[in-house]
Amino acid sequence: MPRKKSIKRSAVKFQGKADSLVEYVGEAEKSLGDAHVTWCYEYAIIRLYREFENLILEALTGAINNDTTTISQTTGIEFPDHLTDELCEYLITGSGYFDFKGRDGLIKLLKQYVPNDHYLVSVMKRKRYKDPLEQLSALRNYAAHDSSQSKNAAKKATGFDRMPACGAWIKKQGRFAGLVREVKALADEIGHHAPY
């Protein structure tokens, strides 16, 4: 019988990578000038988002792999009890890539593959994570695109009327470390609820 995918391990791995990003920007602050530090923070927010996306893909893949009744409930199709990780991931991404738009988009995507009362949906819906998830998505887009639309979305997500460059904003007042703490807490909850 195939082994079940460990969502708990994916959550721990994400937390380690998030910690490494905090270390990375800390080291940059010790040895680089202000403009370069700003760029490092912009890279760090993009990387944090990428790692978070990967965590969610692995968690969703694991949710299907661990219990195929989750996807059967949402699709109405009966799946065999044992599906490989690769097949579970293919059911989610098809021949494309994994993507979602903000917290609401993430919840909508999750509901395509797991029931509304599944722990992944419940964790994402928690009020505590609403602002951090919106900020993570908006700041990543601002750092990646630096457009007026992405800047306006970042203003809305953060509640700030004036927004300098993304990296300049998140490097101040422990904002990046605070965001990392929240998404790590979210990952911890996912790992806590996961059966494996």
Rosetta constraint file for C-alpha pairs under 8 A:
AtomPair CA 1 CA 82 HARMONIC 7.85 0.50
AtomPair CA 2 CA 82 HARMONIC 7.07 0.50
AtomPair CA 2 CA 84 HARMONIC 7.56 0.50
AtomPair CA 4 CA 62 HARMONIC 7.42 0.50
AtomPair CA 4 CA 65 HARMONIC 6.40 0.50
AtomPair CA 4 CA 66 HARMONIC 5.51 0.50
AtomPair CA 4 CA 196 HARMONIC 7.10 0.50
AtomPair CA 5 CA 61 HARMONIC 7.93 0.50
AtomPair CA 5 CA 62 HARMONIC 5.08 0.50
AtomPair CA 5 CA 65 HARMONIC 6.43 0.50
AtomPair CA 5 CA 66 HARMONIC 6.58 0.50
AtomPair CA 5 CA 85 HARMONIC 7.06 0.50
AtomPair CA 5 CA 196 HARMONIC 6.94 0.50
AtomPair CA 6 CA 10 HARMONIC 6.54 0.50
AtomPair CA 6 CA 62 HARMONIC 6.62 0.50
AtomPair CA 6 CA 196 HARMONIC 4.79 0.50
AtomPair CA 7 CA 11 HARMONIC 6.22 0.50
AtomPair CA 7 CA 58 HARMONIC 6.85 0.50
AtomPair CA 7 CA 59 HARMONIC 5.32 0.50
AtomPair CA 7 CA 62 HARMONIC 5.87 0.50
AtomPair CA 7 CA 63 HARMONIC 7.79 0.50
AtomPair CA 7 CA 190 HARMONIC 7.70 0.50
AtomPair CA 7 CA 191 HARMONIC 6.08 0.50
AtomPair CA 7 CA 194 HARMONIC 6.06 0.50
AtomPair CA 7 CA 195 HARMONIC 7.87 0.50
AtomPair CA 7 CA 196 HARMONIC 5.93 0.50
AtomPair CA 8 CA 12 HARMONIC 6.40 0.50
AtomPair CA 8 CA 190 HARMONIC 7.44 0.50
AtomPair CA 8 CA 191 HARMONIC 4.19 0.50
AtomPair CA 8 CA 192 HARMONIC 7.07 0.50
AtomPair CA 8 CA 194 HARMONIC 6.20 0.50
AtomPair CA 8 CA 195 HARMONIC 7.89 0.50
AtomPair CA 8 CA 196 HARMONIC 5.88 0.50
AtomPair CA 9 CA 13 HARMONIC 6.09 0.50
AtomPair CA 9 CA 191 HARMONIC 7.54 0.50
AtomPair CA 10 CA 14 HARMONIC 6.16 0.50
AtomPair CA 10 CA 55 HARMONIC 6.21 0.50
AtomPair CA 10 CA 58 HARMONIC 6.73 0.50
AtomPair CA 10 CA 59 HARMONIC 7.22 0.50
AtomPair CA 10 CA 191 HARMONIC 7.81 0.50
AtomPair CA 11 CA 15 HARMONIC 6.31 0.50
AtomPair CA 11 CA 55 HARMONIC 6.63 0.50
AtomPair CA 11 CA 187 HARMONIC 5.14 0.50
AtomPair CA 11 CA 188 HARMONIC 6.32 0.50
AtomPair CA 11 CA 190 HARMONIC 6.92 0.50
AtomPair CA 11 CA 191 HARMONIC 5.46 0.50
AtomPair CA 12 CA 16 HARMONIC 6.35 0.50
AtomPair CA 12 CA 187 HARMONIC 7.63 0.50
AtomPair CA 12 CA 188 HARMONIC 7.46 0.50
AtomPair CA 12 CA 191 HARMONIC 7.56 0.50
AtomPair CA 13 CA 17 HARMONIC 6.35 0.50
AtomPair CA 14 CA 18 HARMONIC 6.13 0.50
AtomPair CA 14 CA 51 HARMONIC 6.45 0.50
AtomPair CA 14 CA 52 HARMONIC 7.07 0.50
AtomPair CA 14 CA 55 HARMONIC 6.35 0.50
AtomPair CA 14 CA 184 HARMONIC 7.61 0.50
AtomPair CA 14 CA 187 HARMONIC 7.34 0.50
AtomPair CA 15 CA 19 HARMONIC 6.18 0.50
AtomPair CA 15 CA 184 HARMONIC 5.49 0.50
AtomPair CA 15 CA 187 HARMONIC 7.11 0.50
AtomPair CA 16 CA 20 HARMONIC 6.24 0.50
AtomPair CA 17 CA 21 HARMONIC 6.45 0.50
AtomPair CA 17 CA 51 HARMONIC 7.39 0.50
AtomPair CA 18 CA 22 HARMONIC 6.62 0.50
AtomPair CA 18 CA 48 HARMONIC 6.37 0.50
AtomPair CA 18 CA 51 HARMONIC 7.75 0.50
AtomPair CA 18 CA 180 HARMONIC 6.41 0.50
AtomPair CA 18 CA 184 HARMONIC 7.32 0.50
AtomPair CA 19 CA 23 HARMONIC 6.33 0.50
AtomPair CA 19 CA 180 HARMONIC 7.78 0.50
AtomPair CA 20 CA 24 HARMONIC 6.03 0.50
AtomPair CA 21 CA 25 HARMONIC 6.34 0.50
AtomPair CA 21 CA 44 HARMONIC 6.04 0.50
AtomPair CA 21 CA 47 HARMONIC 7.97 0.50
AtomPair CA 21 CA 48 HARMONIC 7.37 0.50
AtomPair CA 22 CA 26 HARMONIC 6.14 0.50
AtomPair CA 22 CA 176 HARMONIC 7.77 0.50
AtomPair CA 22 CA 177 HARMONIC 6.44 0.50
AtomPair CA 22 CA 180 HARMONIC 7.82 0.50
AtomPair CA 23 CA 27 HARMONIC 6.15 0.50
AtomPair CA 24 CA 28 HARMONIC 6.25 0.50
AtomPair CA 25 CA 29 HARMONIC 6.16 0.50
AtomPair CA 25 CA 37 HARMONIC 7.21 0.50
AtomPair CA 25 CA 40 HARMONIC 6.27 0.50
AtomPair CA 25 CA 41 HARMONIC 6.36 0.50
AtomPair CA 25 CA 44 HARMONIC 7.36 0.50
AtomPair CA 26 CA 30 HARMONIC 6.61 0.50
AtomPair CA 27 CA 31 HARMONIC 6.63 0.50
AtomPair CA 28 CA 32 HARMONIC 5.46 0.50
AtomPair CA 28 CA 36 HARMONIC 7.94 0.50
AtomPair CA 28 CA 37 HARMONIC 5.85 0.50
AtomPair CA 28 CA 40 HARMONIC 7.04 0.50
AtomPair CA 29 CA 33 HARMONIC 7.54 0.50
AtomPair CA 29 CA 34 HARMONIC 7.82 0.50
AtomPair CA 29 CA 37 HARMONIC 5.93 0.50
AtomPair CA 32 CA 36 HARMONIC 5.98 0.50
AtomPair CA 32 CA 37 HARMONIC 6.07 0.50
AtomPair CA 33 CA 37 HARMONIC 6.18 0.50
AtomPair CA 34 CA 38 HARMONIC 6.23 0.50
AtomPair CA 35 CA 39 HARMONIC 6.49 0.50
AtomPair CA 36 CA 40 HARMONIC 6.24 0.50
AtomPair CA 37 CA 41 HARMONIC 6.31 0.50
AtomPair CA 37 CA 167 HARMONIC 7.86 0.50
AtomPair CA 38 CA 42 HARMONIC 6.38 0.50
AtomPair CA 38 CA 166 HARMONIC 7.95 0.50
AtomPair CA 38 CA 167 HARMONIC 4.48 0.50
AtomPair CA 38 CA 168 HARMONIC 5.22 0.50
AtomPair CA 38 CA 171 HARMONIC 7.00 0.50
AtomPair CA 39 CA 43 HARMONIC 6.22 0.50
AtomPair CA 39 CA 167 HARMONIC 6.05 0.50
AtomPair CA 40 CA 44 HARMONIC 6.03 0.50
AtomPair CA 40 CA 167 HARMONIC 7.32 0.50
AtomPair CA 41 CA 45 HARMONIC 6.19 0.50
AtomPair CA 41 CA 166 HARMONIC 7.98 0.50
AtomPair CA 41 CA 167 HARMONIC 4.78 0.50
AtomPair CA 41 CA 168 HARMONIC 7.70 0.50
AtomPair CA 41 CA 170 HARMONIC 6.97 0.50
AtomPair CA 41 CA 171 HARMONIC 6.41 0.50
AtomPair CA 41 CA 176 HARMONIC 7.94 0.50
AtomPair CA 42 CA 46 HARMONIC 6.40 0.50
AtomPair CA 42 CA 140 HARMONIC 7.82 0.50
AtomPair CA 42 CA 143 HARMONIC 5.36 0.50
AtomPair CA 42 CA 144 HARMONIC 7.85 0.50
AtomPair CA 42 CA 166 HARMONIC 6.31 0.50
AtomPair CA 42 CA 167 HARMONIC 4.57 0.50
AtomPair CA 43 CA 47 HARMONIC 6.08 0.50
AtomPair CA 43 CA 143 HARMONIC 7.60 0.50
AtomPair CA 44 CA 48 HARMONIC 5.93 0.50
AtomPair CA 45 CA 49 HARMONIC 6.17 0.50
AtomPair CA 45 CA 136 HARMONIC 7.39 0.50
AtomPair CA 45 CA 139 HARMONIC 7.04 0.50
AtomPair CA 45 CA 140 HARMONIC 5.65 0.50
AtomPair CA 45 CA 143 HARMONIC 7.38 0.50
AtomPair CA 45 CA 176 HARMONIC 7.80 0.50
AtomPair CA 46 CA 50 HARMONIC 6.25 0.50
AtomPair CA 46 CA 140 HARMONIC 5.05 0.50
AtomPair CA 46 CA 141 HARMONIC 7.98 0.50
AtomPair CA 46 CA 143 HARMONIC 6.88 0.50
AtomPair CA 46 CA 144 HARMONIC 6.95 0.50
AtomPair CA 47 CA 51 HARMONIC 6.14 0.50
AtomPair CA 48 CA 52 HARMONIC 6.09 0.50
AtomPair CA 48 CA 180 HARMONIC 7.95 0.50
AtomPair CA 49 CA 53 HARMONIC 6.05 0.50
AtomPair CA 49 CA 136 HARMONIC 6.54 0.50
AtomPair CA 49 CA 137 HARMONIC 7.04 0.50
AtomPair CA 49 CA 140 HARMONIC 6.50 0.50
AtomPair CA 50 CA 54 HARMONIC 6.23 0.50
AtomPair CA 51 CA 55 HARMONIC 6.18 0.50
AtomPair CA 52 CA 56 HARMONIC 6.27 0.50
AtomPair CA 52 CA 183 HARMONIC 7.91 0.50
AtomPair CA 53 CA 57 HARMONIC 6.21 0.50
AtomPair CA 53 CA 98 HARMONIC 7.59 0.50
AtomPair CA 53 CA 99 HARMONIC 7.54 0.50
AtomPair CA 54 CA 58 HARMONIC 6.07 0.50
AtomPair CA 55 CA 59 HARMONIC 6.00 0.50
AtomPair CA 55 CA 187 HARMONIC 7.94 0.50
AtomPair CA 56 CA 60 HARMONIC 5.98 0.50
AtomPair CA 57 CA 61 HARMONIC 5.95 0.50
AtomPair CA 57 CA 89 HARMONIC 7.55 0.50
AtomPair CA 57 CA 98 HARMONIC 7.03 0.50
AtomPair CA 58 CA 62 HARMONIC 5.89 0.50
AtomPair CA 59 CA 63 HARMONIC 6.00 0.50
AtomPair CA 59 CA 120 HARMONIC 7.98 0.50
AtomPair CA 59 CA 190 HARMONIC 7.93 0.50
AtomPair CA 60 CA 64 HARMONIC 6.41 0.50
AtomPair CA 60 CA 110 HARMONIC 7.39 0.50
AtomPair CA 60 CA 113 HARMONIC 7.71 0.50
AtomPair CA 60 CA 120 HARMONIC 7.90 0.50
AtomPair CA 61 CA 65 HARMONIC 6.03 0.50
AtomPair CA 61 CA 85 HARMONIC 6.46 0.50
AtomPair CA 61 CA 88 HARMONIC 5.34 0.50
AtomPair CA 61 CA 89 HARMONIC 5.35 0.50
AtomPair CA 61 CA 92 HARMONIC 7.54 0.50
AtomPair CA 62 CA 66 HARMONIC 5.68 0.50
AtomPair CA 62 CA 85 HARMONIC 7.25 0.50
AtomPair CA 62 CA 88 HARMONIC 7.84 0.50
AtomPair CA 63 CA 67 HARMONIC 6.16 0.50
AtomPair CA 63 CA 68 HARMONIC 7.73 0.50
AtomPair CA 63 CA 70 HARMONIC 7.23 0.50
AtomPair CA 63 CA 114 HARMONIC 7.73 0.50
AtomPair CA 64 CA 68 HARMONIC 4.90 0.50
AtomPair CA 64 CA 69 HARMONIC 7.61 0.50
AtomPair CA 64 CA 70 HARMONIC 6.11 0.50
AtomPair CA 64 CA 71 HARMONIC 6.22 0.50
AtomPair CA 64 CA 88 HARMONIC 6.25 0.50
AtomPair CA 64 CA 113 HARMONIC 7.70 0.50
AtomPair CA 64 CA 114 HARMONIC 7.77 0.50
AtomPair CA 65 CA 82 HARMONIC 6.95 0.50
AtomPair CA 65 CA 83 HARMONIC 5.86 0.50
AtomPair CA 65 CA 84 HARMONIC 6.75 0.50
AtomPair CA 65 CA 85 HARMONIC 6.24 0.50
AtomPair CA 65 CA 88 HARMONIC 6.25 0.50
AtomPair CA 66 CA 195 HARMONIC 7.96 0.50
AtomPair CA 66 CA 196 HARMONIC 7.85 0.50
AtomPair CA 67 CA 81 HARMONIC 7.10 0.50
AtomPair CA 68 CA 72 HARMONIC 6.32 0.50
AtomPair CA 68 CA 79 HARMONIC 6.19 0.50
AtomPair CA 68 CA 80 HARMONIC 7.06 0.50
AtomPair CA 68 CA 81 HARMONIC 5.86 0.50
AtomPair CA 68 CA 82 HARMONIC 7.47 0.50
AtomPair CA 68 CA 83 HARMONIC 7.73 0.50
AtomPair CA 69 CA 73 HARMONIC 5.92 0.50
AtomPair CA 69 CA 78 HARMONIC 7.56 0.50
AtomPair CA 69 CA 79 HARMONIC 7.38 0.50
AtomPair CA 70 CA 74 HARMONIC 6.86 0.50
AtomPair CA 70 CA 113 HARMONIC 6.72 0.50
AtomPair CA 70 CA 114 HARMONIC 4.81 0.50
AtomPair CA 70 CA 115 HARMONIC 6.16 0.50
AtomPair CA 71 CA 75 HARMONIC 6.02 0.50
AtomPair CA 71 CA 76 HARMONIC 7.99 0.50
AtomPair CA 71 CA 77 HARMONIC 7.89 0.50
AtomPair CA 71 CA 79 HARMONIC 7.99 0.50
AtomPair CA 71 CA 112 HARMONIC 7.85 0.50
AtomPair CA 71 CA 113 HARMONIC 4.81 0.50
AtomPair CA 71 CA 114 HARMONIC 5.40 0.50
AtomPair CA 71 CA 115 HARMONIC 7.61 0.50
AtomPair CA 72 CA 76 HARMONIC 5.22 0.50
AtomPair CA 72 CA 77 HARMONIC 5.05 0.50
AtomPair CA 72 CA 78 HARMONIC 5.27 0.50
AtomPair CA 72 CA 79 HARMONIC 6.34 0.50
AtomPair CA 73 CA 77 HARMONIC 7.62 0.50
AtomPair CA 73 CA 114 HARMONIC 7.20 0.50
AtomPair CA 73 CA 115 HARMONIC 6.40 0.50
AtomPair CA 74 CA 111 HARMONIC 7.39 0.50
AtomPair CA 74 CA 112 HARMONIC 6.16 0.50
AtomPair CA 74 CA 113 HARMONIC 5.88 0.50
AtomPair CA 74 CA 114 HARMONIC 6.11 0.50
AtomPair CA 74 CA 115 HARMONIC 6.01 0.50
AtomPair CA 75 CA 112 HARMONIC 7.62 0.50
AtomPair CA 75 CA 113 HARMONIC 7.45 0.50
AtomPair CA 83 CA 87 HARMONIC 6.30 0.50
AtomPair CA 83 CA 88 HARMONIC 6.49 0.50
AtomPair CA 84 CA 88 HARMONIC 6.27 0.50
AtomPair CA 85 CA 89 HARMONIC 6.10 0.50
AtomPair CA 86 CA 90 HARMONIC 6.13 0.50
AtomPair CA 87 CA 91 HARMONIC 6.22 0.50
AtomPair CA 88 CA 92 HARMONIC 6.66 0.50
AtomPair CA 89 CA 93 HARMONIC 6.15 0.50
AtomPair CA 89 CA 94 HARMONIC 7.80 0.50
AtomPair CA 90 CA 94 HARMONIC 4.78 0.50
AtomPair CA 90 CA 95 HARMONIC 7.14 0.50
AtomPair CA 92 CA 98 HARMONIC 7.56 0.50
AtomPair CA 92 CA 113 HARMONIC 7.65 0.50
AtomPair CA 93 CA 97 HARMONIC 5.43 0.50
AtomPair CA 93 CA 98 HARMONIC 5.57 0.50
AtomPair CA 100 CA 105 HARMONIC 5.39 0.50
AtomPair CA 100 CA 106 HARMONIC 5.33 0.50
AtomPair CA 100 CA 109 HARMONIC 7.01 0.50
AtomPair CA 101 CA 105 HARMONIC 4.65 0.50
AtomPair CA 101 CA 106 HARMONIC 6.43 0.50
AtomPair CA 101 CA 137 HARMONIC 7.39 0.50
AtomPair CA 102 CA 106 HARMONIC 6.17 0.50
AtomPair CA 102 CA 133 HARMONIC 6.76 0.50
AtomPair CA 102 CA 134 HARMONIC 5.54 0.50
AtomPair CA 102 CA 137 HARMONIC 5.46 0.50
AtomPair CA 102 CA 138 HARMONIC 7.46 0.50
AtomPair CA 103 CA 107 HARMONIC 6.25 0.50
AtomPair CA 103 CA 124 HARMONIC 7.39 0.50
AtomPair CA 103 CA 130 HARMONIC 6.74 0.50
AtomPair CA 103 CA 133 HARMONIC 5.58 0.50
AtomPair CA 103 CA 134 HARMONIC 5.73 0.50
AtomPair CA 103 CA 137 HARMONIC 7.88 0.50
AtomPair CA 104 CA 108 HARMONIC 6.16 0.50
AtomPair CA 105 CA 109 HARMONIC 6.09 0.50
AtomPair CA 106 CA 110 HARMONIC 6.13 0.50
AtomPair CA 107 CA 111 HARMONIC 6.24 0.50
AtomPair CA 107 CA 121 HARMONIC 6.07 0.50
AtomPair CA 107 CA 124 HARMONIC 6.61 0.50
AtomPair CA 107 CA 125 HARMONIC 7.33 0.50
AtomPair CA 108 CA 112 HARMONIC 6.74 0.50
AtomPair CA 109 CA 113 HARMONIC 7.36 0.50
AtomPair CA 110 CA 114 HARMONIC 6.07 0.50
AtomPair CA 110 CA 120 HARMONIC 7.42 0.50
AtomPair CA 110 CA 121 HARMONIC 6.47 0.50
AtomPair CA 111 CA 115 HARMONIC 5.93 0.50
AtomPair CA 111 CA 116 HARMONIC 5.92 0.50
AtomPair CA 111 CA 121 HARMONIC 7.08 0.50
AtomPair CA 114 CA 118 HARMONIC 6.20 0.50
AtomPair CA 114 CA 121 HARMONIC 7.94 0.50
AtomPair CA 116 CA 121 HARMONIC 6.32 0.50
AtomPair CA 116 CA 122 HARMONIC 7.77 0.50
AtomPair CA 117 CA 121 HARMONIC 6.69 0.50
AtomPair CA 117 CA 122 HARMONIC 6.46 0.50
AtomPair CA 118 CA 122 HARMONIC 6.30 0.50
AtomPair CA 119 CA 123 HARMONIC 5.95 0.50
AtomPair CA 119 CA 190 HARMONIC 7.41 0.50
AtomPair CA 119 CA 193 HARMONIC 6.57 0.50
AtomPair CA 119 CA 194 HARMONIC 7.96 0.50
AtomPair CA 120 CA 124 HARMONIC 6.32 0.50
AtomPair CA 120 CA 190 HARMONIC 6.61 0.50
AtomPair CA 121 CA 125 HARMONIC 6.12 0.50
AtomPair CA 122 CA 126 HARMONIC 6.48 0.50
AtomPair CA 123 CA 186 HARMONIC 7.12 0.50
AtomPair CA 123 CA 189 HARMONIC 7.02 0.50
AtomPair CA 123 CA 190 HARMONIC 6.99 0.50
AtomPair CA 124 CA 129 HARMONIC 6.63 0.50
AtomPair CA 124 CA 130 HARMONIC 7.58 0.50
AtomPair CA 124 CA 186 HARMONIC 7.89 0.50
AtomPair CA 125 CA 129 HARMONIC 7.35 0.50
AtomPair CA 125 CA 130 HARMONIC 7.14 0.50
AtomPair CA 126 CA 130 HARMONIC 6.80 0.50
AtomPair CA 127 CA 131 HARMONIC 7.92 0.50
AtomPair CA 128 CA 132 HARMONIC 7.87 0.50
AtomPair CA 129 CA 133 HARMONIC 5.89 0.50
AtomPair CA 129 CA 182 HARMONIC 7.08 0.50
AtomPair CA 129 CA 183 HARMONIC 7.69 0.50
AtomPair CA 129 CA 186 HARMONIC 7.18 0.50
AtomPair CA 130 CA 134 HARMONIC 6.21 0.50
AtomPair CA 131 CA 135 HARMONIC 5.95 0.50
AtomPair CA 131 CA 157 HARMONIC 6.96 0.50
AtomPair CA 131 CA 158 HARMONIC 7.85 0.50
AtomPair CA 132 CA 136 HARMONIC 5.94 0.50
AtomPair CA 132 CA 179 HARMONIC 6.12 0.50
AtomPair CA 132 CA 182 HARMONIC 6.56 0.50
AtomPair CA 132 CA 183 HARMONIC 7.12 0.50
AtomPair CA 133 CA 137 HARMONIC 6.26 0.50
AtomPair CA 133 CA 183 HARMONIC 7.64 0.50
AtomPair CA 134 CA 138 HARMONIC 6.07 0.50
AtomPair CA 134 CA 157 HARMONIC 5.83 0.50
AtomPair CA 135 CA 139 HARMONIC 5.68 0.50
AtomPair CA 135 CA 154 HARMONIC 6.84 0.50
AtomPair CA 135 CA 157 HARMONIC 5.19 0.50
AtomPair CA 135 CA 158 HARMONIC 6.21 0.50
AtomPair CA 136 CA 140 HARMONIC 5.97 0.50
AtomPair CA 136 CA 179 HARMONIC 7.48 0.50
AtomPair CA 137 CA 141 HARMONIC 6.26 0.50
AtomPair CA 138 CA 142 HARMONIC 6.13 0.50
AtomPair CA 138 CA 150 HARMONIC 6.74 0.50
AtomPair CA 138 CA 153 HARMONIC 5.82 0.50
AtomPair CA 138 CA 154 HARMONIC 4.91 0.50
AtomPair CA 138 CA 157 HARMONIC 6.56 0.50
AtomPair CA 139 CA 143 HARMONIC 6.01 0.50
AtomPair CA 139 CA 150 HARMONIC 7.91 0.50
AtomPair CA 139 CA 154 HARMONIC 5.62 0.50
AtomPair CA 139 CA 166 HARMONIC 6.48 0.50
AtomPair CA 140 CA 144 HARMONIC 6.03 0.50
AtomPair CA 141 CA 145 HARMONIC 5.77 0.50
AtomPair CA 141 CA 146 HARMONIC 7.51 0.50
AtomPair CA 141 CA 150 HARMONIC 5.89 0.50
AtomPair CA 142 CA 146 HARMONIC 4.88 0.50
AtomPair CA 142 CA 147 HARMONIC 6.81 0.50
AtomPair CA 142 CA 150 HARMONIC 4.71 0.50
AtomPair CA 142 CA 151 HARMONIC 5.60 0.50
AtomPair CA 142 CA 153 HARMONIC 7.94 0.50
AtomPair CA 142 CA 154 HARMONIC 6.58 0.50
AtomPair CA 142 CA 166 HARMONIC 6.20 0.50
AtomPair CA 143 CA 165 HARMONIC 7.72 0.50
AtomPair CA 143 CA 166 HARMONIC 5.45 0.50
AtomPair CA 143 CA 167 HARMONIC 7.10 0.50
AtomPair CA 145 CA 150 HARMONIC 6.84 0.50
AtomPair CA 146 CA 150 HARMONIC 6.33 0.50
AtomPair CA 146 CA 151 HARMONIC 6.63 0.50
AtomPair CA 146 CA 165 HARMONIC 7.81 0.50
AtomPair CA 147 CA 151 HARMONIC 6.08 0.50
AtomPair CA 148 CA 152 HARMONIC 6.11 0.50
AtomPair CA 149 CA 153 HARMONIC 6.23 0.50
AtomPair CA 150 CA 154 HARMONIC 6.11 0.50
AtomPair CA 151 CA 155 HARMONIC 6.21 0.50
AtomPair CA 151 CA 163 HARMONIC 7.17 0.50
AtomPair CA 152 CA 156 HARMONIC 6.23 0.50
AtomPair CA 153 CA 157 HARMONIC 6.11 0.50
AtomPair CA 154 CA 158 HARMONIC 6.01 0.50
AtomPair CA 154 CA 163 HARMONIC 7.80 0.50
AtomPair CA 155 CA 159 HARMONIC 5.61 0.50
AtomPair CA 155 CA 160 HARMONIC 5.08 0.50
AtomPair CA 155 CA 161 HARMONIC 5.88 0.50
AtomPair CA 155 CA 162 HARMONIC 7.09 0.50
AtomPair CA 155 CA 163 HARMONIC 6.35 0.50
AtomPair CA 156 CA 160 HARMONIC 6.99 0.50
AtomPair CA 156 CA 161 HARMONIC 7.94 0.50
AtomPair CA 163 CA 169 HARMONIC 6.84 0.50
AtomPair CA 164 CA 168 HARMONIC 6.16 0.50
AtomPair CA 164 CA 169 HARMONIC 6.03 0.50
AtomPair CA 165 CA 169 HARMONIC 6.35 0.50
AtomPair CA 166 CA 170 HARMONIC 6.31 0.50
AtomPair CA 167 CA 171 HARMONIC 6.03 0.50
AtomPair CA 168 CA 172 HARMONIC 6.95 0.50
AtomPair CA 169 CA 175 HARMONIC 7.92 0.50
AtomPair CA 170 CA 174 HARMONIC 7.43 0.50
AtomPair CA 170 CA 175 HARMONIC 5.10 0.50
AtomPair CA 170 CA 176 HARMONIC 5.24 0.50
AtomPair CA 171 CA 175 HARMONIC 6.31 0.50
AtomPair CA 171 CA 176 HARMONIC 6.18 0.50
AtomPair CA 172 CA 176 HARMONIC 7.97 0.50
AtomPair CA 174 CA 178 HARMONIC 6.03 0.50
AtomPair CA 175 CA 179 HARMONIC 6.17 0.50
AtomPair CA 176 CA 180 HARMONIC 6.16 0.50
AtomPair CA 177 CA 181 HARMONIC 6.16 0.50
AtomPair CA 178 CA 182 HARMONIC 6.45 0.50
AtomPair CA 179 CA 183 HARMONIC 6.39 0.50
AtomPair CA 180 CA 184 HARMONIC 5.98 0.50
AtomPair CA 181 CA 185 HARMONIC 6.15 0.50
AtomPair CA 182 CA 186 HARMONIC 6.28 0.50
AtomPair CA 183 CA 187 HARMONIC 6.17 0.50
AtomPair CA 184 CA 188 HARMONIC 6.10 0.50
AtomPair CA 185 CA 189 HARMONIC 6.31 0.50
AtomPair CA 186 CA 190 HARMONIC 6.34 0.50
AtomPair CA 187 CA 191 HARMONIC 6.17 0.50
AtomPair CA 188 CA 192 HARMONIC 6.03 0.50
AtomPair CA 189 CA 193 HARMONIC 6.24 0.50
AtomPair CA 190 CA 194 HARMONIC 6.10 0.50
